[in-house]
Amino acid sequence: MDNQPNNEFKIEVIQGGLKEDEHSLGLPSIPHEDTTQSGILHLDGAISMARNEPGSASSEFFICIGDQPELDYGGRRNPDGHGFAAFGRAIKGMDVVRKIQSQPAQGQYLTKDVIIKSIKRVTSTPGI
């Protein structure tokens, strides 16, 4: 949490994506769907979209490590109170997520990038 000096409400996540707002592989922004709409809370393993303003999420995502209620609608991580758009949950591999989180970092970036080689969508599971 040392990498969040300007945030009053600290969170534990690992973030992935393109690392740049203006990247050639960037995708168009998507509408914001907060946790009151999706019903998916930022619990351990939740996968969510990073954003600046509501409706600005495109390629950056994060995985929650532990429960992170400050990221839900009404949470205090963002001054606008709209939270982030959780859209899924890691159903296995949280040991890998925690191993990634423990890697050396400089500021908010790992000193060595971790490449995602594969990811797949699994149909909806009750309780997600």
N, CA, C and O atoms as a Tinker XYZ file with bonds, in Angstrom:
   512  protein
     1  N      0.801000   -1.190000    0.000000    73     2
     2  CA     0.000000    0.000000    0.000000    64     1     3
     3  C      0.851000    1.264000    0.000000    63     2     4     5
     4  O      0.319000    2.373000   -0.010000    81     3
     5  N      2.154000    1.100000    0.011000    73     3     6
     6  CA     3.041000    2.257000   -0.038000    64     5     7
     7  C      2.953000    2.973000   -1.383000    63     6     8     9
     8  O      3.424000    4.102000   -1.517000    81     7
     9  N      2.346000    2.316000   -2.386000    73     7    10
    10  CA     2.302000    2.902000   -3.724000    64     9    11
    11  C      1.058000    3.768000   -3.930000    63    10    12    13
    12  O      0.729000    4.109000   -5.067000    81    11
    13  N      0.358000    4.130000   -2.843000    73    11    14
    14  CA    -0.856000    4.934000   -2.943000    64    13    15
    15  C     -0.783000    6.161000   -2.026000    63    14    16    17
    16  O     -1.697000    6.397000   -1.236000    81    15
    17  N      0.285000    6.931000   -2.126000    73    15    18
    18  CA     0.478000    8.017000   -1.157000    64    17    19
    19  C     -0.608000    9.092000   -1.202000    63    18    20    21
    20  O     -0.855000    9.745000   -0.188000    81    19
    21  N     -1.249000    9.289000   -2.322000    73    19    22
    22  CA    -2.232000   10.362000   -2.444000    64    21    23
    23  C     -3.666000    9.894000   -2.239000    63    22    24    25
    24  O     -4.598000   10.677000   -2.418000    81    23
    25  N     -3.858000    8.637000   -1.869000    73    23    26
    26  CA    -5.202000    8.110000   -1.684000    64    25    27
    27  C     -5.474000    7.858000   -0.204000    63    26    28    29
    28  O     -4.768000    7.088000    0.447000    81    27
    29  N     -6.500000    8.512000    0.314000    73    27    30
    30  CA    -6.867000    8.339000    1.717000    64    29    31
    31  C     -7.355000    6.916000    1.986000    63    30    32    33
    32  O     -7.086000    6.352000    3.046000    81    31
    33  N     -8.077000    6.337000    1.019000    73    31    34
    34  CA    -8.644000    5.007000    1.184000    64    33    35
    35  C     -7.826000    4.016000    0.367000    63    34    36    37
    36  O     -7.951000    3.951000   -0.856000    81    35
    37  N     -6.998000    3.255000    1.045000    73    35    38
    38  CA    -6.082000    2.307000    0.402000    64    37    39
    39  C     -6.833000    1.060000   -0.048000    63    38    40    41
    40  O     -7.813000    0.650000    0.575000    81    39
    41  N     -6.364000    0.471000   -1.124000    73    39    42
    42  CA    -6.948000   -0.758000   -1.654000    64    41    43
    43  C     -5.837000   -1.743000   -1.961000    63    42    44    45
    44  O     -4.672000   -1.366000   -2.093000    81    43
    45  N     -6.210000   -3.012000   -2.073000    73    43    46
    46  CA    -5.259000   -4.043000   -2.484000    64    45    47
    47  C     -5.793000   -4.700000   -3.741000    63    46    48    49
    48  O     -6.788000   -5.424000   -3.705000    81    47
    49  N     -5.121000   -4.439000   -4.853000    73    47    50
    50  CA    -5.485000   -4.993000   -6.152000    64    49    51
    51  C     -4.217000   -5.198000   -6.965000    63    50    52    53
    52  O     -3.163000   -4.648000   -6.647000    81    51
    53  N     -4.334000   -5.993000   -8.011000    73    51    54
    54  CA    -3.314000   -5.947000   -9.061000    64    53    55
    55  C     -4.038000   -5.460000  -10.296000    63    54    56    57
    56  O     -5.161000   -5.878000  -10.576000    81    55
    57  N     -3.393000   -4.579000  -11.031000    73    55    58
    58  CA    -4.017000   -3.995000  -12.213000    64    57    59
    59  C     -3.286000   -4.453000  -13.457000    63    58    60    61
    60  O     -2.063000   -4.587000  -13.463000    81    59
    61  N     -4.044000   -4.688000  -14.499000    73    59    62
    62  CA    -3.474000   -5.092000  -15.772000    64    61    63
    63  C     -4.060000   -4.255000  -16.887000    63    62    64    65
    64  O     -5.024000   -3.514000  -16.693000    81    63
    65  N     -3.479000   -4.382000  -18.027000    73    63    66
    66  CA    -3.960000   -3.644000  -19.190000    64    65    67
    67  C     -2.800000   -3.141000  -20.018000    63    66    68    69
    68  O     -1.714000   -3.719000  -20.004000    81    67
    69  N     -3.034000   -2.072000  -20.731000    73    67    70
    70  CA    -2.044000   -1.536000  -21.661000    64    69    71
    71  C     -1.111000   -0.501000  -21.029000    63    70    72    73
    72  O     -0.115000   -0.122000  -21.646000    81    71
    73  N     -1.410000   -0.039000  -19.822000    73    71    74
    74  CA    -0.583000    0.913000  -19.066000    64    73    75
    75  C     -0.557000    2.315000  -19.638000    63    74    76    77
    76  O      0.103000    3.185000  -19.071000    81    75
    77  N     -1.242000    2.567000  -20.730000    73    75    78
    78  CA    -1.233000    3.893000  -21.337000    64    77    79
    79  C     -2.651000    4.260000  -21.749000    63    78    80    81
    80  O     -3.400000    3.420000  -22.247000    81    79
    81  N     -3.013000    5.520000  -21.537000    73    79    82
    82  CA    -4.344000    5.971000  -21.962000    64    81    83
    83  C     -4.446000    6.021000  -23.487000    63    82    84    85
    84  O     -5.491000    5.696000  -24.050000    81    83
    85  N     -3.377000    6.421000  -24.148000    73    83    86
    86  CA    -3.371000    6.536000  -25.609000    64    85    87
    87  C     -2.493000    5.446000  -26.205000    63    86    88    89
    88  O     -1.368000    5.719000  -26.623000    81    87
    89  N     -2.985000    4.228000  -26.248000    73    87    90
    90  CA    -2.238000    3.084000  -26.772000    64    89    91
    91  C     -2.869000    2.666000  -28.093000    63    90    92    93
    92  O     -4.087000    2.758000  -28.252000    81    91
    93  N     -2.060000    2.208000  -29.040000    73    91    94
    94  CA    -2.571000    1.820000  -30.359000    64    93    95
    95  C     -3.556000    0.652000  -30.282000    63    94    96    97
    96  O     -4.396000    0.500000  -31.170000    81    95
    97  N     -3.469000   -0.165000  -29.247000    73    95    98
    98  CA    -4.402000   -1.286000  -29.091000    64    97    99
    99  C     -5.584000   -0.942000  -28.186000    63    98   100   101
   100  O     -6.408000   -1.801000  -27.872000    81    99
   101  N     -5.657000    0.325000  -27.770000    73    99   102
   102  CA    -6.728000    0.755000  -26.876000    64   101   103
   103  C     -8.105000    0.531000  -27.484000    63   102   104   105
   104  O     -8.286000    0.602000  -28.700000    81   103
   105  N     -9.048000    0.266000  -26.631000    73   103   106
   106  CA   -10.422000    0.029000  -27.046000    64   105   107
   107  C    -11.272000    1.238000  -26.699000    63   106   108   109
   108  O    -10.894000    2.036000  -25.842000    81   107
   109  N    -12.426000    1.383000  -27.360000    73   107   110
   110  CA   -13.308000    2.499000  -26.999000    64   109   111
   111  C    -13.804000    2.336000  -25.556000    63   110   112   113
   112  O    -13.894000    1.220000  -25.045000    81   111
   113  N    -14.116000    3.438000  -24.924000    73   111   114
   114  CA   -14.653000    3.405000  -23.568000    64   113   115
   115  C    -15.995000    2.695000  -23.547000    63   114   116   117
   116  O    -16.711000    2.655000  -24.547000    81   115
   117  N    -16.322000    2.133000  -22.387000    73   115   118
   118  CA   -17.596000    1.434000  -22.229000    64   117   119
   119  C    -18.459000    2.179000  -21.207000    63   118   120   121
   120  O    -17.930000    2.885000  -20.348000    81   119
   121  N    -19.787000    2.025000  -21.294000    73   119   122
   122  CA   -20.658000    2.653000  -20.293000    64   121   123
   123  C    -20.356000    2.108000  -18.900000    63   122   124   125
   124  O    -19.977000    0.948000  -18.746000    81   123
   125  N    -20.526000    2.946000  -17.904000    73   123   126
   126  CA   -20.263000    2.539000  -16.522000    64   125   127
   127  C    -21.458000    1.771000  -15.974000    63   126   128   129
   128  O    -22.594000    2.240000  -16.039000    81   127
   129  N    -21.190000    0.590000  -15.436000    73   127   130
   130  CA   -22.223000   -0.224000  -14.796000    64   129   131
   131  C    -21.757000   -0.465000  -13.360000    63   130   132   133
   132  O    -20.889000   -1.303000  -13.115000    81   131
   133  N    -22.338000    0.272000  -12.415000    73   131   134
   134  CA   -21.860000    0.172000  -11.037000    64   133   135
   135  C    -22.389000   -1.078000  -10.340000    63   134   136   137
   136  O    -23.177000   -1.835000  -10.907000    81   135
   137  N    -21.945000   -1.279000   -9.115000    73   135   138
   138  CA   -22.267000   -2.510000   -8.393000    64   137   139
   139  C    -23.745000   -2.626000   -8.043000    63   138   140   141
   140  O    -24.230000   -3.734000   -7.814000    81   139
   141  N    -24.478000   -1.504000   -7.996000    73   139   142
   142  CA   -25.924000   -1.609000   -7.751000    64   141   143
   143  C    -26.638000   -2.154000   -8.976000    63   142   144   145
   144  O    -27.713000   -2.741000   -8.856000    81   143
   145  N    -26.056000   -1.968000  -10.149000    73   143   146
   146  CA   -26.644000   -2.480000  -11.390000    64   145   147
   147  C    -26.251000   -3.932000  -11.631000    63   146   148   149
   148  O    -27.090000   -4.750000  -12.010000    81   147
   149  N    -24.980000   -4.254000  -11.411000    73   147   150
   150  CA   -24.500000   -5.601000  -11.720000    64   149   151
   151  C    -24.727000   -6.587000  -10.573000    63   150   152   153
   152  O    -24.875000   -7.787000  -10.802000    81   151
   153  N    -24.752000   -6.084000   -9.359000    73   151   154
   154  CA   -24.858000   -6.957000   -8.200000    64   153   155
   155  C    -23.551000   -7.649000   -7.855000    63   154   156   157
   156  O    -23.512000   -8.475000   -6.944000    81   155
   157  N    -22.489000   -7.328000   -8.563000    73   155   158
   158  CA   -21.180000   -7.942000   -8.317000    64   157   159
   159  C    -20.361000   -6.987000   -7.445000    63   158   160   161
   160  O    -19.993000   -5.899000   -7.889000    81   159
   161  N    -20.083000   -7.390000   -6.227000    73   159   162
   162  CA   -19.328000   -6.554000   -5.307000    64   161   163
   163  C    -17.833000   -6.820000   -5.430000    63   162   164   165
   164  O    -17.408000   -7.841000   -5.969000    81   163
   165  N    -17.065000   -5.899000   -4.929000    73   163   166
   166  CA   -15.607000   -6.011000   -4.979000    64   165   167
   167  C    -15.095000   -6.852000   -3.808000    63   166   168   169
   168  O    -14.469000   -6.350000   -2.874000    81   167
   169  N    -15.385000   -8.145000   -3.897000    73   167   170
   170  CA   -14.916000   -9.114000   -2.912000    64   169   171
   171  C    -13.630000   -9.742000   -3.420000    63   170   172   173
   172  O    -13.237000   -9.511000   -4.563000    81   171
   173  N    -12.974000  -10.530000   -2.586000    73   171   174
   174  CA   -11.729000  -11.181000   -2.973000    64   173   175
   175  C    -11.892000  -11.897000   -4.312000    63   174   176   177
   176  O    -12.775000  -12.740000   -4.469000    81   175
   177  N    -11.040000  -11.559000   -5.266000    73   175   178
   178  CA   -11.073000  -12.189000   -6.584000    64   177   179
   179  C    -11.943000  -11.484000   -7.606000    63   178   180   181
   180  O    -11.967000  -11.892000   -8.767000    81   179
   181  N    -12.664000  -10.432000   -7.213000    73   179   182
   182  CA   -13.501000   -9.708000   -8.180000    64   181   183
   183  C    -12.617000   -9.093000   -9.262000    63   182   184   185
   184  O    -11.523000   -8.600000   -8.987000    81   183
   185  N    -13.111000   -9.133000  -10.488000    73   183   186
   186  CA   -12.428000   -8.514000  -11.626000    64   185   187
   187  C    -13.254000   -7.305000  -12.021000    63   186   188   189
   188  O    -14.471000   -7.401000  -12.182000    81   187
   189  N    -12.595000   -6.174000  -12.177000    73   187   190
   190  CA   -13.303000   -4.928000  -12.371000    64   189   191
   191  C    -12.537000   -4.037000  -13.346000    63   190   192   193
   192  O    -11.352000   -4.241000  -13.607000    81   191
   193  N    -13.243000   -3.052000  -13.871000    73   191   194
   194  CA   -12.635000   -2.110000  -14.803000    64   193   195
   195  C    -12.083000   -0.892000  -14.068000    63   194   196   197
   196  O    -12.772000   -0.299000  -13.238000    81   195
   197  N    -10.855000   -0.526000  -14.371000    73   195   198
   198  CA   -10.276000    0.711000  -13.861000    64   197   199
   199  C    -10.835000    1.864000  -14.694000    63   198   200   201
   200  O    -11.177000    1.685000  -15.862000    81   199
   201  N    -10.924000    3.033000  -14.093000    73   199   202
   202  CA   -11.466000    4.186000  -14.814000    64   201   203
   203  C    -10.997000    5.474000  -14.166000    63   202   204   205
   204  O    -10.488000    5.482000  -13.045000    81   203
   205  N    -11.179000    6.553000  -14.891000    73   203   206
   206  CA   -11.026000    7.880000  -14.315000    64   205   207
   207  C    -12.433000    8.383000  -13.986000    63   206   208   209
   208  O    -12.834000    8.384000  -12.822000    81   207
   209  N    -13.172000    8.802000  -14.989000    73   207   210
   210  CA   -14.556000    9.246000  -14.830000    64   209   211
   211  C    -15.493000    8.087000  -15.157000    63   210   212   213
   212  O    -15.096000    7.176000  -15.883000    81   211
   213  N    -16.740000    8.091000  -14.639000    73   211   214
   214  CA   -17.700000    7.063000  -15.064000    64   213   215
   215  C    -17.841000    7.074000  -16.589000    63   214   216   217
   216  O    -17.997000    8.134000  -17.194000    81   215
   217  N    -17.785000    5.912000  -17.191000    73   215   218
   218  CA   -17.882000    5.804000  -18.642000    64   217   219
   219  C    -16.570000    5.959000  -19.375000    63   218   220   221
   220  O    -16.562000    6.069000  -20.601000    81   219
   221  N    -15.449000    5.970000  -18.650000    73   219   222
   222  CA   -14.142000    6.133000  -19.306000    64   221   223
   223  C    -13.323000    4.845000  -19.329000    63   222   224   225
   224  O    -12.209000    4.844000  -19.852000    81   223
   225  N    -13.844000    3.747000  -18.775000    73   223   226
   226  CA   -13.091000    2.484000  -18.740000    64   225   227
   227  C    -12.928000    1.928000  -20.150000    63   226   228   229
   228  O    -13.857000    1.977000  -20.956000    81   227
   229  N    -11.741000    1.400000  -20.442000    73   227   230
   230  CA   -11.521000    0.808000  -21.770000    64   229   231
   231  C    -10.671000   -0.455000  -21.688000    63   230   232   233
   232  O    -11.187000   -1.545000  -21.930000    81   231
   233  N     -9.397000   -0.347000  -21.356000    73   231   234
   234  CA    -8.524000   -1.521000  -21.419000    64   233   235
   235  C     -7.893000   -1.895000  -20.077000    63   234   236   237
   236  O     -7.307000   -2.972000  -19.962000    81   235
   237  N     -7.996000   -1.049000  -19.077000    73   235   238
   238  CA    -7.360000   -1.323000  -17.795000    64   237   239
   239  C     -8.348000   -2.038000  -16.873000    63   238   240   241
   240  O     -9.504000   -1.632000  -16.754000    81   239
   241  N     -7.891000   -3.088000  -16.235000    73   239   242
   242  CA    -8.734000   -3.855000  -15.325000    64   241   243
   243  C     -7.933000   -4.173000  -14.077000    63   242   244   245
   244  O     -6.715000   -3.997000  -14.051000    81   243
   245  N     -8.619000   -4.644000  -13.038000    73   243   246
   246  CA    -7.905000   -5.054000  -11.833000    64   245   247
   247  C     -8.610000   -6.225000  -11.177000    63   246   248   249
   248  O     -9.791000   -6.482000  -11.412000    81   247
   249  N     -7.850000   -6.928000  -10.345000    73   247   250
   250  CA    -8.362000   -8.052000   -9.564000    64   249   251
   251  C     -8.195000   -7.686000   -8.096000    63   250   252   253
   252  O     -7.103000   -7.319000   -7.661000    81   251
   253  N     -9.277000   -7.786000   -7.335000    73   251   254
   254  CA    -9.245000   -7.462000   -5.911000    64   253   255
   255  C     -8.552000   -8.552000   -5.107000    63   254   256   257
   256  O     -8.767000   -9.743000   -5.328000    81   255
   257  N     -7.729000   -8.123000   -4.181000    73   255   258
   258  CA    -7.088000   -9.018000   -3.233000    64   257   259
   259  C     -7.705000   -8.701000   -1.876000    63   258   260   261
   260  O     -7.434000   -7.658000   -1.281000    81   259
   261  N     -8.533000   -9.615000   -1.402000    73   259   262
   262  CA    -9.336000   -9.346000   -0.218000    64   261   263
   263  C    -10.555000   -8.524000   -0.609000    63   262   264   265
   264  O    -10.653000   -8.059000   -1.744000    81   263
   265  N    -11.472000   -8.344000    0.310000    73   263   266
   266  CA   -12.678000   -7.563000    0.055000    64   265   267
   267  C    -12.327000   -6.085000    0.015000    63   266   268   269
   268  O    -11.582000   -5.602000    0.868000    81   267
   269  N    -12.855000   -5.362000   -0.968000    73   267   270
   270  CA   -12.536000   -3.949000   -1.176000    64   269   271
   271  C    -13.834000   -3.132000   -1.303000    63   270   272   273
   272  O    -14.131000   -2.640000   -2.392000    81   271
   273  N    -14.606000   -2.977000   -0.231000    73   271   274
   274  CA   -15.892000   -2.280000   -0.312000    64   273   275
   275  C    -15.782000   -0.817000   -0.730000    63   274   276   277
   276  O    -16.761000   -0.247000   -1.212000    81   275
   277  N    -14.630000   -0.202000   -0.558000    73   275   278
   278  CA   -14.472000    1.202000   -0.972000    64   277   279
   279  C    -14.542000    1.364000   -2.492000    63   278   280   281
   280  O    -14.627000    2.485000   -2.994000    81   279
   281  N    -14.507000    0.234000   -3.231000    73   279   282
   282  CA   -14.591000    0.281000   -4.689000    64   281   283
   283  C    -16.026000    0.100000   -5.194000    63   282   284   285
   284  O    -16.291000    0.295000   -6.380000    81   283
   285  N    -16.954000   -0.270000   -4.304000    73   283   286
   286  CA   -18.361000   -0.451000   -4.674000    64   285   287
   287  C    -19.052000    0.907000   -4.787000    63   286   288   289
   288  O    -18.503000    1.929000   -4.375000    81   287
   289  N    -20.250000    0.907000   -5.342000    73   287   290
   290  CA   -21.062000    2.121000   -5.395000    64   289   291
   291  C    -21.210000    2.652000   -3.971000    63   290   292   293
   292  O    -21.509000    1.893000   -3.049000    81   291
   293  N    -21.004000    3.938000   -3.798000    73   291   294
   294  CA   -21.064000    4.542000   -2.468000    64   293   295
   295  C    -19.754000    4.461000   -1.713000    63   294   296   297
   296  O    -19.614000    5.066000   -0.649000    81   295
   297  N    -18.781000    3.716000   -2.251000    73   295   298
   298  CA   -17.462000    3.629000   -1.626000    64   297   299
   299  C    -16.738000    4.959000   -1.744000    63   298   300   301
   300  O    -17.106000    5.814000   -2.549000    81   299
   301  N    -15.721000    5.116000   -0.944000    73   299   302
   302  CA   -15.037000    6.409000   -0.870000    64   301   303
   303  C    -13.735000    6.483000   -1.654000    63   302   304   305
   304  O    -13.017000    7.477000   -1.543000    81   303
   305  N    -13.405000    5.459000   -2.446000    73   303   306
   306  CA   -12.144000    5.498000   -3.198000    64   305   307
   307  C    -12.181000    6.602000   -4.254000    63   306   308   309
   308  O    -11.185000    7.295000   -4.458000    81   307
   309  N    -13.316000    6.768000   -4.923000    73   307   310
   310  CA   -13.474000    7.850000   -5.901000    64   309   311
   311  C    -14.403000    8.908000   -5.329000    63   310   312   313
   312  O    -15.441000    8.567000   -4.761000    81   311
   313  N    -14.058000   10.175000   -5.464000    73   311   314
   314  CA   -14.911000   11.229000   -4.911000    64   313   315
   315  C    -16.328000   11.238000   -5.495000    63   314   316   317
   316  O    -17.252000   11.728000   -4.847000    81   315
   317  N    -16.515000   10.702000   -6.710000    73   315   318
   318  CA   -17.851000   10.728000   -7.315000    64   317   319
   319  C    -18.793000    9.695000   -6.701000    63   318   320   321
   320  O    -20.002000    9.767000   -6.922000    81   319
   321  N    -18.264000    8.724000   -5.928000    73   319   322
   322  CA   -19.088000    7.746000   -5.235000    64   321   323
   323  C    -19.705000    6.668000   -6.105000    63   322   324   325
   324  O    -20.461000    5.835000   -5.605000    81   323
   325  N    -19.401000    6.663000   -7.399000    73   323   326
   326  CA   -20.007000    5.680000   -8.301000    64   325   327
   327  C    -19.269000    4.343000   -8.320000    63   326   328   329
   328  O    -19.733000    3.390000   -8.945000    81   327
   329  N    -18.152000    4.267000   -7.655000    73   327   330
   330  CA   -17.415000    3.009000   -7.605000    64   329   331
   331  C    -16.890000    2.587000   -8.965000    63   330   332   333
   332  O    -16.790000    3.386000   -9.895000    81   331
   333  N    -16.560000    1.319000   -9.050000    73   331   334
   334  CA   -16.006000    0.754000  -10.272000    64   333   335
   335  C    -16.938000   -0.331000  -10.784000    63   334   336   337
   336  O    -17.813000   -0.797000  -10.053000    81   335
   337  N    -16.758000   -0.733000  -12.028000    73   335   338
   338  CA   -17.635000   -1.707000  -12.678000    64   337   339
   339  C    -17.042000   -3.112000  -12.576000    63   338   340   341
   340  O    -16.256000   -3.529000  -13.427000    81   339
   341  N    -17.430000   -3.835000  -11.525000    73   339   342
   342  CA   -17.010000   -5.230000  -11.389000    64   341   343
   343  C    -17.806000   -6.060000  -12.390000    63   342   344   345
   344  O    -19.012000   -5.864000  -12.542000    81   343
   345  N    -17.143000   -6.975000  -13.066000    73   343   346
   346  CA   -17.838000   -7.759000  -14.089000    64   345   347
   347  C    -17.615000   -9.256000  -13.975000    63   346   348   349
   348  O    -18.171000  -10.021000  -14.763000    81   347
   349  N    -16.815000   -9.692000  -13.014000    73   347   350
   350  CA   -16.561000  -11.113000  -12.886000    64   349   351
   351  C    -15.739000  -11.407000  -11.659000    63   350   352   353
   352  O    -15.517000  -10.540000  -10.813000    81   351
   353  N    -15.286000  -12.651000  -11.573000    73   351   354
   354  CA   -14.510000  -13.077000  -10.420000    64   353   355
   355  C    -13.549000  -14.172000  -10.845000    63   354   356   357
   356  O    -13.897000  -15.048000  -11.636000    81   355
   357  N    -12.348000  -14.112000  -10.317000    73   355   358
   358  CA   -11.383000  -15.197000  -10.540000    64   357   359
   359  C    -11.889000  -16.412000   -9.774000    63   358   360   361
   360  O    -12.106000  -16.338000   -8.565000    81   359
   361  N    -12.077000  -17.525000  -10.469000    73   359   362
   362  CA   -12.600000  -18.716000   -9.794000    64   361   363
   363  C    -11.490000  -19.669000   -9.368000    63   362   364   365
   364  O    -11.728000  -20.596000   -8.594000    81   363
   365  N    -10.298000  -19.449000   -9.863000    73   363   366
   366  CA    -9.116000  -20.146000   -9.362000    64   365   367
   367  C     -7.902000  -19.329000   -9.762000    63   366   368   369
   368  O     -7.972000  -18.476000  -10.647000    81   367
   369  N     -6.792000  -19.599000   -9.100000    73   367   370
   370  CA    -5.561000  -18.889000   -9.427000    64   369   371
   371  C     -5.271000  -17.682000   -8.545000    63   370   372   373
   372  O     -4.367000  -16.903000   -8.850000    81   371
   373  N     -6.022000  -17.510000   -7.451000    73   371   374
   374  CA    -5.736000  -16.377000   -6.583000    64   373   375
   375  C     -4.342000  -16.484000   -5.956000    63   374   376   377
   376  O     -3.767000  -15.471000   -5.556000    81   375
   377  N     -3.796000  -17.703000   -5.867000    73   375   378
   378  CA    -2.422000  -17.840000   -5.388000    64   377   379
   379  C     -1.467000  -17.144000   -6.349000    63   378   380   381
   380  O     -0.474000  -16.555000   -5.923000    81   379
   381  N     -1.764000  -17.211000   -7.637000    73   379   382
   382  CA    -0.939000  -16.535000   -8.643000    64   381   383
   383  C     -1.104000  -15.022000   -8.525000    63   382   384   385
   384  O     -0.127000  -14.279000   -8.618000    81   383
   385  N     -2.333000  -14.570000   -8.322000    73   383   386
   386  CA    -2.599000  -13.131000   -8.148000    64   385   387
   387  C     -1.786000  -12.594000   -6.972000    63   386   388   389
   388  O     -1.153000  -11.543000   -7.074000    81   387
   389  N     -1.807000  -13.313000   -5.869000    73   387   390
   390  CA    -1.059000  -12.869000   -4.688000    64   389   391
   391  C      0.459000  -12.915000   -4.931000    63   390   392   393
   392  O      1.201000  -12.083000   -4.408000    81   391
   393  N      0.906000  -13.884000   -5.720000    73   391   394
   394  CA     2.332000  -13.948000   -6.057000    64   393   395
   395  C      2.719000  -12.739000   -6.926000    63   394   396   397
   396  O      3.784000  -12.150000   -6.740000    81   395
   397  N      1.855000  -12.383000   -7.862000    73   395   398
   398  CA     2.121000  -11.196000   -8.688000    64   397   399
   399  C      2.195000   -9.960000   -7.802000    63   398   400   401
   400  O      3.096000   -9.135000   -7.947000    81   399
   401  N      1.234000   -9.838000   -6.874000    73   399   402
   402  CA     1.212000   -8.672000   -5.980000    64   401   403
   403  C      2.490000   -8.555000   -5.161000    63   402   404   405
   404  O      2.898000   -7.446000   -4.818000    81   403
   405  N      3.119000   -9.661000   -4.846000    73   403   406
   406  CA     4.314000   -9.637000   -3.992000    64   405   407
   407  C      5.601000   -9.332000   -4.772000    63   406   408   409
   408  O      6.672000   -9.235000   -4.171000    81   407
   409  N      5.513000   -9.185000   -6.076000    73   407   410
   410  CA     6.707000   -8.915000   -6.887000    64   409   411
   411  C      7.225000   -7.498000   -6.629000    63   410   412   413
   412  O      6.460000   -6.621000   -6.227000    81   411
   413  N      8.508000   -7.276000   -6.858000    73   411   414
   414  CA     9.074000   -5.942000   -6.661000    64   413   415
   415  C      8.394000   -4.909000   -7.557000    63   414   416   417
   416  O      8.078000   -5.177000   -8.716000    81   415
   417  N      8.180000   -3.728000   -6.993000    73   415   418
   418  CA     7.507000   -2.664000   -7.736000    64   417   419
   419  C      8.230000   -1.346000   -7.524000    63   418   420   421
   420  O      8.948000   -1.145000   -6.544000    81   419
   421  N      8.014000   -0.470000   -8.466000    73   419   422
   422  CA     8.493000    0.903000   -8.341000    64   421   423
   423  C      7.274000    1.783000   -8.561000    63   422   424   425
   424  O      6.734000    1.834000   -9.666000    81   423
   425  N      6.843000    2.466000   -7.528000    73   423   426
   426  CA     5.593000    3.214000   -7.612000    64   425   427
   427  C      4.438000    2.236000   -7.764000    63   426   428   429
   428  O      4.316000    1.285000   -6.992000    81   427
   429  N      3.599000    2.470000   -8.749000    73   427   430
   430  CA     2.447000    1.599000   -8.961000    64   429   431
   431  C      2.677000    0.536000  -10.026000    63   430   432   433
   432  O      1.740000   -0.166000  -10.406000    81   431
   433  N      3.896000    0.405000  -10.509000    73   431   434
   434  CA     4.187000   -0.576000  -11.557000    64   433   435
   435  C      5.206000   -1.600000  -11.065000    63   434   436   437
   436  O      6.144000   -1.268000  -10.341000    81   435
   437  N      5.001000   -2.838000  -11.471000    73   435   438
   438  CA     6.000000   -3.861000  -11.173000    64   437   439
   439  C      7.276000   -3.528000  -11.924000    63   438   440   441
   440  O      7.231000   -2.949000  -13.010000    81   439
   441  N      8.418000   -3.895000  -11.347000    73   439   442
   442  CA     9.676000   -3.620000  -12.038000    64   441   443
   443  C      9.838000   -4.498000  -13.273000    63   442   444   445
   444  O     10.573000   -4.141000  -14.194000    81   443
   445  N      9.163000   -5.639000  -13.301000    73   443   446
   446  CA     9.176000   -6.520000  -14.465000    64   445   447
   447  C      7.722000   -6.839000  -14.825000    63   446   448   449
   448  O      6.960000   -7.312000  -13.982000    81   447
   449  N      7.342000   -6.577000  -16.077000    73   447   450
   450  CA     5.972000   -6.841000  -16.509000    64   449   451
   451  C      5.631000   -8.325000  -16.410000    63   450   452   453
   452  O      6.487000   -9.186000  -16.612000    81   451
   453  N      4.390000   -8.602000  -16.101000    73   451   454
   454  CA     3.857000   -9.962000  -16.099000    64   453   455
   455  C      2.931000  -10.058000  -17.303000    63   454   456   457
   456  O      1.984000   -9.281000  -17.424000    81   455
   457  N      3.196000  -10.993000  -18.180000    73   455   458
   458  CA     2.426000  -11.163000  -19.405000    64   457   459
   459  C      1.312000  -12.184000  -19.179000    63   458   460   461
   460  O      1.557000  -13.278000  -18.671000    81   459
   461  N      0.098000  -11.820000  -19.557000    73   459   462
   462  CA    -1.027000  -12.765000  -19.500000    64   461   463
   463  C     -0.977000  -13.578000  -20.786000    63   462   464   465
   464  O     -1.116000  -13.033000  -21.881000    81   463
   465  N     -0.781000  -14.871000  -20.647000    73   463   466
   466  CA    -0.692000  -15.731000  -21.828000    64   465   467
   467  C     -2.043000  -16.283000  -22.236000    63   466   468   469
   468  O     -2.274000  -16.555000  -23.414000    81   467
   469  N     -2.938000  -16.453000  -21.272000    73   467   470
   470  CA    -4.274000  -16.914000  -21.624000    64   469   471
   471  C     -5.257000  -16.530000  -20.532000    63   470   472   473
   472  O     -4.906000  -16.393000  -19.360000    81   471
   473  N     -6.471000  -16.365000  -20.948000    73   471   474
   474  CA    -7.582000  -16.065000  -20.045000    64   473   475
   475  C     -8.825000  -16.567000  -20.741000    63   474   476   477
   476  O     -8.909000  -16.510000  -21.968000    81   475
   477  N     -9.776000  -17.050000  -20.002000    73   475   478
   478  CA   -10.994000  -17.510000  -20.664000    64   477   479
   479  C    -12.219000  -17.139000  -19.837000    63   478   480   481
   480  O    -12.154000  -16.983000  -18.618000    81   479
   481  N    -13.296000  -17.008000  -20.521000    73   479   482
   482  CA   -14.577000  -16.703000  -19.908000    64   481   483
   483  C    -15.293000  -17.996000  -19.578000    63   482   484   485
   484  O    -15.386000  -18.897000  -20.412000    81   483
   485  N    -15.796000  -18.082000  -18.366000    73   483   486
   486  CA   -16.566000  -19.244000  -17.939000    64   485   487
   487  C    -17.985000  -18.748000  -17.732000    63   486   488   489
   488  O    -18.188000  -17.636000  -17.244000    81   487
   489  N    -18.970000  -19.559000  -18.095000    73   487   490
   490  CA   -20.354000  -19.124000  -17.944000    64   489   491
   491  C    -20.661000  -18.777000  -16.509000    63   490   492   493
   492  O    -19.990000  -19.235000  -15.583000    81   491
   493  N    -21.658000  -17.980000  -16.338000    73   491   494
   494  CA   -22.050000  -17.446000  -15.032000    64   493   495
   495  C    -22.174000  -18.546000  -13.989000    63   494   496   497
   496  O    -22.715000  -19.622000  -14.242000    81   495
   497  N    -21.655000  -18.236000  -12.814000    73   495   498
   498  CA   -21.721000  -19.137000  -11.674000    64   497   499
   499  C    -22.588000  -18.481000  -10.608000    63   498   500   501
   500  O    -22.421000  -17.289000  -10.352000    81   499
   501  N    -23.507000  -19.206000   -9.977000    73   499   502
   502  CA   -24.310000  -18.592000   -8.920000    64   501   503
   503  C    -23.424000  -17.973000   -7.853000    63   502   504   505
   504  O    -22.404000  -18.541000   -7.463000    81   503
   505  N    -23.830000  -16.803000   -7.389000    73   503   506
   506  CA   -23.078000  -16.129000   -6.348000    64   505   507
   507  C    -22.033000  -15.156000   -6.847000    63   506   508   509
   508  O    -21.368000  -14.499000   -6.046000    81   507
   509  N    -21.874000  -15.048000   -8.164000    73   507   510
   510  CA   -20.887000  -14.096000   -8.701000    64   509   511
   511  C    -21.549000  -12.745000   -8.800000    63   510   512
   512  O    -20.918000  -11.778000   -9.226000    81   511
